[in-house]
Amino acid sequence: MTTASGEIRRAMEDVLWKKVTGASMAPTLRDGDEVLLAPVSTLPAPGDVVAARRPGGVVLHRVVRSSTSAVVMRGDACLEEDPPLHPRNVLLRAVSLRRNGRTLPIPAAPTRLHRALSRLTRLLARLRGAPGRRSTARRSSSTSTDAG
């Protein structure tokens, strides 16, 4: 037998879990993963993964730096930072990841060495013309949620 509060809690969880689309946050977030989004109550810190309103929709990227006047983000697979946006455009913070039925914490940002090795791997694959391989690096793409 379930309680009404348990049903309400589960319904709220279903609303807050949103599906990820796109590859700009790979390998941290993969297309089809789900993220648990929570309201942002403070200025996002560098390293936070947030959903923000940008022209064209809502994107889910990692905060690079923030101040009371601007937040700069970048997808983990992106080579360039997103244009700065006002902090009021940061809507939600990703607090958990659900992949293959398992709930996990949001992984830390890739290190500079990891980024450099990933770029080198993608470059070598392109130079070799590796069939079936597609680079996940994006100059200015975005990972979004199906939130709207």
C-alpha positions as CSV (number, residue, x, y, z in Angstrom):
1,M,0.0,0.0,0.0
2,T,1.4,3.4,-0.9
3,T,0.8,6.7,0.9
4,A,-0.4,9.9,-0.8
5,S,2.8,11.6,0.1
6,G,4.8,8.9,-1.6
7,E,2.7,9.2,-4.7
8,I,3.1,13.0,-4.8
9,R,6.9,12.6,-4.3
10,R,7.1,10.1,-7.2
11,A,5.0,12.4,-9.4
12,M,7.3,15.4,-8.6
13,E,10.4,13.2,-9.4
14,D,8.9,12.4,-12.8
15,V,8.4,16.1,-13.5
16,L,11.9,17.0,-12.5
17,W,13.7,14.2,-14.4
18,K,14.3,15.5,-18.0
19,K,15.8,13.6,-20.9
20,V,19.0,14.9,-22.4
21,T,19.2,15.4,-26.2
22,G,22.4,16.3,-28.1
23,A,26.1,15.5,-27.7
24,S,27.6,18.8,-26.5
25,M,28.0,17.5,-22.9
26,A,29.5,14.1,-23.9
27,P,30.9,12.1,-22.4
28,T,29.5,13.5,-19.1
29,L,25.9,13.5,-20.3
30,R,24.9,11.3,-23.2
31,D,22.0,11.6,-25.6
32,G,19.1,9.8,-23.8
33,D,20.4,10.2,-20.3
34,E,18.1,11.8,-17.8
35,V,19.0,14.6,-15.4
36,L,17.3,15.6,-12.1
37,L,16.9,19.3,-12.2
38,A,16.5,21.5,-9.1
39,P,15.7,25.2,-8.8
40,V,18.7,27.5,-8.6
41,S,18.7,29.4,-5.4
42,T,22.2,30.9,-5.5
43,L,24.6,32.1,-8.2
44,P,25.8,29.0,-10.0
45,A,29.4,28.1,-9.3
46,P,32.1,27.0,-11.9
47,G,31.6,23.3,-12.5
48,D,27.8,23.3,-12.0
49,V,25.8,21.9,-14.8
50,V,22.8,24.1,-15.4
51,A,19.8,24.5,-17.7
52,A,19.7,28.1,-19.1
53,R,17.5,30.0,-21.4
54,R,19.3,31.0,-24.6
55,P,17.9,32.3,-27.9
56,G,16.5,29.2,-29.5
57,G,15.7,27.3,-26.4
58,V,17.0,25.8,-23.2
59,V,20.6,24.4,-23.1
60,L,22.3,22.2,-20.5
61,H,25.9,23.2,-20.1
62,R,28.6,23.5,-17.5
63,V,29.4,26.8,-15.8
64,V,32.9,28.1,-16.6
65,R,32.7,31.3,-14.6
66,S,30.0,33.4,-13.1
67,S,29.4,36.8,-11.5
68,T,26.3,38.8,-10.5
69,S,26.3,40.3,-14.0
70,A,27.1,37.3,-16.3
71,V,27.4,33.5,-16.5
72,V,29.6,31.9,-19.0
73,M,29.0,28.2,-19.9
74,R,30.5,25.6,-22.2
75,G,29.4,22.1,-23.1
76,D,32.0,19.5,-22.0
77,A,32.5,18.4,-25.7
78,C,32.6,22.0,-27.0
79,L,35.8,23.8,-28.0
80,E,34.5,27.3,-27.4
81,E,32.6,28.9,-24.6
82,D,29.0,30.0,-25.0
83,P,28.3,33.8,-25.1
84,P,27.8,35.3,-21.6
85,L,24.2,35.4,-20.4
86,H,22.5,37.2,-17.4
87,P,22.2,35.0,-14.3
88,R,18.4,35.3,-14.4
89,N,18.5,33.1,-17.5
90,V,19.9,30.2,-15.4
91,L,16.8,28.3,-14.6
92,L,17.8,25.0,-13.0
93,R,20.8,23.0,-11.8
94,A,21.4,19.4,-12.6
95,V,21.9,17.4,-9.4
96,S,21.8,13.8,-10.5
97,L,22.1,11.7,-13.6
98,R,20.1,8.6,-14.5
99,R,21.7,6.2,-17.0
100,N,20.7,2.6,-17.6
101,G,18.4,2.6,-14.6
102,R,21.1,3.8,-12.2
103,T,21.1,7.2,-10.5
104,L,24.6,8.8,-10.3
105,P,26.0,12.1,-9.2
106,I,26.9,14.6,-12.0
107,P,30.5,13.9,-12.9
108,A,33.1,16.6,-12.5
109,A,34.3,18.6,-15.4
110,P,36.9,16.9,-17.6
111,T,40.5,18.0,-16.9
112,R,42.6,20.0,-19.4
113,L,44.6,16.8,-20.1
114,H,41.4,14.8,-20.8
115,R,40.1,17.6,-23.1
116,A,43.5,17.7,-25.0
117,L,43.5,13.9,-25.3
118,S,39.9,13.9,-26.6
119,R,40.8,16.5,-29.2
120,L,43.9,14.6,-30.3
121,T,41.9,11.4,-30.6
122,R,39.2,13.1,-32.7
123,L,41.8,14.8,-34.9
124,L,43.6,11.5,-35.5
125,A,40.3,9.8,-36.4
126,R,39.5,12.5,-38.9
127,L,43.0,12.4,-40.4
128,R,42.7,8.6,-40.8
129,G,39.2,9.0,-42.2
130,A,38.0,6.4,-39.8
131,P,34.8,5.0,-41.3
132,G,31.8,5.2,-39.0
133,R,33.5,7.5,-36.6
134,R,31.9,10.9,-35.9
135,S,33.5,13.6,-33.9
136,T,31.5,14.7,-30.8
137,A,33.3,18.0,-30.5
138,R,31.2,20.9,-31.3
139,R,32.2,24.5,-31.8
140,S,29.0,25.9,-30.5
141,S,26.3,23.3,-30.1
142,S,24.2,22.6,-27.2
143,T,22.8,19.8,-25.2
144,S,19.2,20.4,-24.2
145,T,16.4,18.9,-22.2
146,D,13.0,18.1,-23.5
147,A,11.7,20.7,-21.0
148,G,10.5,22.9,-23.7
